[in-house]
Amino acid sequence: MKRLVLPHIEGLEQMSFGRLCDIMEREAVRQGIDCVNWREYPYCPIVSFDAAYSDRYLFVRFFVRGLGVKAAYCNDNDPVWQDSCVELFVATPDGNGYFNFEMNCIGALLAAKRKSRKESVEHFDAAGLSRVVRHSTFERRAFAEREGICEWSVAMGIPFDLLGYPEGVRPSVLRGNLYKCADETAVPHYVSWNPIDTPAPDFHRPEFFGELILG
């Protein structure tokens, strides 16, 4: 299990995307999302993430470089995992479930609290989704798959109280995993930060979560 110590950077939620990218580049901690867990899906784009936290938010910026990019869906809670998509899963405070935040390359977000892939699923409503800070290098407009080598970046900032913590309380450790996928593209792939040992692609496996330590 991987462990990552995140730095504190105040005011991330108030920054423009340009300022956020600059400060995260300089001060956040970076790791790759490069675990290829299933032989039938060998392709691994270049994917890294920068992570940090402010007093009230967990922030992750994703950088992707690889074959093609696609954004067929532009509405929240659409099946964005079928597009060029990055994901952050975080366990609930009691450890009996987890939150999944799945965002495609144009910033359309699917988010839910659940016990498993299909058990006790509670999708975030519009009010909850609006509280997630989102940035993307692309406009929020759907487009067909583009071929060739493509680069893009997105960022998401999630309030700690949206993760189940009382207002004003910041956790010391978060269990979670980060992913890159693109189910319905010319080169489908499923890569993760922490390795996953299952017969078929399945990101909804909290037993393989790592630790994000809020230093």
C-alpha positions, 0 to 999 in steps of 0.5 A, a space after each residue: 500500500 502506498 502512502 503519500 504525505 500532502 503539504 498544506 497550501 492555504 487558499 487553494 480554493 480561491 485561486 484561478 486555474 493558472 495560479 493553482 497550477 503554478 503553486 501546485 507545481 512548486 509546492 504540492 507532492 507529485 506521483 504517477 498513476 501508472 499501475 497497469 493491473 489487467 493484461 487485456 488493457 496494457 496501454 498506459 498514458 502518462 498520468 501524474 497528479 499533484 496533491 495538497 490541502 488547504 484548511 477546508 479542501 483536499 485538492 488534486 491536479 491531474 496531468 495526462 498525456 496520451 493517445 486521443 482525448 474524448 468528451 461525449 458527456 458534458 452534464 454532471 452525473 453523466 457516465 463520464 468514465 466512458 470519456 477521457 476521465 480521471 477519478 479520486 475515490 476516498 473512504 468515508 470516515 467510518 470506513 464502511 463506504 467510500 466516495 467516488 469523484 469521477 471527472 472527464 477532461 472538460 470538468 463534467 463530474 459524477 460523484 456519489 457516496 456508496 458501500 460498493 459499486 452497486 450497494 447503497 449508492 447515493 449520488 450527490 445532488 446539484 448543490 453538493 456537486 456545485 461545492 466541488 471546485 473544478 478546473 480544466 484546460 478544455 471548455 465545458 463543451 462536448 467533443 468527438 474523440 480527437 486522435 494523436 497525442 493529446 495533453 490536458 489537465 484538470 483539477 478538483 477541490 473537495 471540501 472535507 465536510 463533503 467527505 463526511 467530516 464535521 464543519 471545521 474538522 480536517 482529517 489527518 489521514 484519508 484512505 483512497 486511490 486515484 485512477 485514469 480510464 477511458 472506457 469508450 475510446 479507441 484505446 480503452 485503458 484502466 490505470 491506478 495509483 495503488 495496484 488492484 488485484 482483481 480478475 477484471 477492471 474494477 476501481 470500486 475496491 476500497 481494500 486496495 486504497 492507499 493513504 493520503 496523509 495530511 502532514 
